[in-house]
């Protein structure tokens, strides 16, 4: 599948899949979307605590890197697990401009380390941030009662509907601790209903630039 790095509306880069006409992040702004969906609507709920995060779709590492930067502001210790079936290549990573766009040049080595570390190995990125990358298909996830927060950032249901099913969301429900939260950029009715069917309490929230709504789901 042909892939190329493009620049989104807020100046930050993403990867475009030509065959699917699909991007790793919103064309309206990769960084804006990540901050709105996963930080503002997810991470900010967990202040002054230790938190375990599961990311569905590690991809470019943008969500992981922003979480690292933001966690310092929230005084969080983060155990971060990113699941990705098809890792981004080293050549593609070279053209991602997140360090510059986030004005985080002091942490350029952190972003590099996130991509250079070995898969399946828990690595200390900093004294308060650990990262485990798992090369795994989403339907093979079988975690039980481990995570406080899930970033559900899979490719859209238009191109991969099999990732937005009751079966997958049941796995997400099981992976979360009680009162755990799942956030996603999607607001499709079928996604909301699937989340509700497996037991989540689902709420619609204002979406990031270019999207009217998004979803947040809580395990009760």
C-alpha positions in Angstrom: 0.0 0.0 0.0 1.4 3.4 -1.0 2.2 5.6 2.0 3.5 9.2 2.1 4.0 11.8 4.8 1.8 14.9 4.4 1.3 18.1 6.4 -2.1 18.6 8.0 -3.9 22.0 8.5 -2.2 22.8 11.8 1.3 22.3 10.3 1.9 18.9 11.9 2.6 15.9 9.7 0.8 12.6 9.3 0.9 9.5 7.0 -1.5 9.2 4.1 -2.5 5.8 2.7 -3.4 6.5 -0.9 -5.2 3.2 -1.6 -7.7 3.8 1.2 -7.6 7.7 1.0 -7.1 7.5 4.8 -4.7 9.3 7.1 -3.2 8.3 10.4 -4.5 11.5 11.9 -7.0 14.2 11.0 -6.2 16.3 7.9 -7.6 19.2 9.9 -4.6 19.0 12.3 -2.8 15.9 13.7 -1.6 17.6 16.9 -4.9 19.5 17.4 -6.8 16.2 17.2 -4.5 14.3 19.5 -4.7 17.0 22.2 -8.4 17.4 22.0 -9.5 13.7 21.8 -6.9 12.0 23.9 -5.5 14.6 26.3 -8.4 17.1 27.0 -11.1 14.4 26.9 -9.1 11.5 28.4 -5.8 12.1 30.2 -6.9 15.3 31.9 -9.4 13.2 33.9 -6.6 11.6 35.8 -4.7 14.3 37.7 -2.1 13.6 40.4 -2.1 9.8 40.0 -0.4 6.8 38.5 -2.1 5.8 35.3 -1.9 2.9 32.9 -2.8 3.7 29.3 -3.5 1.4 26.3 -3.2 2.9 22.9 -5.0 1.1 20.1 -2.9 2.1 17.0 0.6 3.3 18.2 1.3 4.4 14.6 3.5 7.5 14.4 4.0 7.8 18.2 2.3 11.2 18.3 -0.2 10.3 21.1 2.5 8.6 23.1 4.9 11.6 22.8 2.2 14.2 23.6 1.1 12.1 26.6 4.7 12.1 27.8 4.9 15.9 27.5 1.5 16.5 29.1 1.9 14.0 31.9 4.5 16.2 33.5 2.0 19.0 33.7 -0.6 16.7 35.4 2.0 15.2 37.8 1.4 11.7 36.5 3.4 8.5 36.5 2.5 6.7 33.2 2.7 3.1 32.2 2.0 3.3 28.5 1.2 0.3 26.2 1.0 0.9 22.5 -0.4 -1.8 20.2 0.4 -1.7 16.5 0.0 -4.5 13.9 2.0 -2.7 11.2 4.8 -0.5 12.6 5.8 2.8 10.9 9.1 2.6 9.1 12.3 4.4 10.2 12.3 6.3 6.9 8.8 7.6 7.6 9.6 8.6 11.1 12.4 10.9 9.8 9.9 13.1 8.1 7.5 13.5 11.1 7.8 17.0 12.5 6.1 16.6 15.9 9.2 17.6 18.0 9.4 21.0 16.1 5.6 21.6 16.0 5.3 20.9 19.8 8.3 23.1 20.5 9.8 20.1 22.3 13.3 20.1 21.0 14.6 19.4 24.6 12.9 16.0 24.2 13.9 15.1 20.7 15.8 12.1 22.1 12.7 10.9 23.9 10.7 10.8 20.6 13.6 8.9 19.0 13.8 6.5 21.8 10.1 5.7 21.6 10.6 4.5 18.0 14.0 2.9 18.5 13.1 0.7 21.5 12.5 -2.9 20.9 9.0 -4.3 20.6 7.5 -6.4 23.4 10.0 -4.9 25.9 8.9 -2.5 28.6 11.3 0.5 28.5 11.8 3.4 30.9 11.5 6.5 28.8 11.9 8.7 31.9 11.7 8.0 35.6 7.9 8.5 35.5 7.1 7.3 32.0 7.5 3.7 30.8 6.5 2.4 27.3 5.8 -1.0 26.0 5.2 -1.4 22.3 3.3 -4.6 21.3 3.2 -5.7 17.6 -0.2 -7.3 17.8 -3.5 -7.5 16.0 -6.2 -5.8 18.0 -8.4 -9.0 18.1 -5.6 -10.8 19.9 -5.7 -8.4 22.9 -6.7 -10.3 26.0 -5.7 -7.9 28.9 -7.9 -8.1 32.0 -8.6 -5.2 34.4 -5.2 -3.5 33.8 -5.8 0.0 32.2 -7.2 3.3 33.5 -7.5 4.8 30.0 -7.7 3.6 26.4 -6.9 5.8 23.4 -8.9 4.1 20.7 -7.2 5.5 17.5 -7.7 2.7 15.0 -8.2 3.5 11.3 -11.8 4.6 10.6 -14.7 2.2 10.2 -15.0 3.2 6.6 -11.9 1.3 5.7 -11.6 -1.1 8.7 -15.1 -1.8 10.0 -13.8 -5.0 11.7 -12.0 -2.9 14.3 -15.1 -1.1 15.5 -17.2 -4.1 16.5 -18.8 -5.4 19.7 -16.1 -8.1 19.8 -13.3 -5.6 19.8 -15.0 -3.3 22.3 -15.7 -6.2 24.6 -11.9 -6.7 24.7 -11.5 -3.0 25.5 -14.1 -3.2 28.3 -12.3 -6.2 29.8 -8.9 -4.5 29.6 -10.1 -1.5 31.6 -10.3 -1.2 35.4 -13.6 -0.2 37.0 -14.2 3.5 36.2 -11.7 3.2 33.3 -12.3 5.4 30.3 -12.1 4.9 26.5 -11.9 7.9 24.2 -12.1 7.9 20.4 -12.4 10.5 17.7 -15.3 8.5 16.2 -18.9 9.5 16.8 -20.6 7.0 14.5 -24.0 5.7 15.7 -22.9 2.1 15.1 -19.8 2.7 17.3 -21.8 4.2 20.1 -24.3 1.3 20.0 -21.5 -1.3 20.0 -19.9 0.4 23.1 -23.2 0.5 24.9 -24.0 -3.1 24.1 -20.8 -4.4 25.8 -21.5 -2.4 28.9 -20.0 1.1 28.5 -21.7 4.3 29.6 -21.2 6.4 26.5 -21.3 10.2 26.1 -21.0 12.4 23.1 -18.5 15.3 23.4 -17.6 18.2 21.1 -15.2 16.9 18.5 -11.8 18.2 17.4 -11.4 20.6 14.5 -13.3 19.2 11.5 -15.5 16.9 13.5 -18.7 17.9 15.2 -18.6 15.1 17.9 -16.5 12.4 19.5 -17.2 9.6 22.0 -16.1 8.9 25.5 -17.0 5.6 27.2 -16.7 4.7 30.9 -16.6 1.2 32.4 -19.0 1.2 35.4 
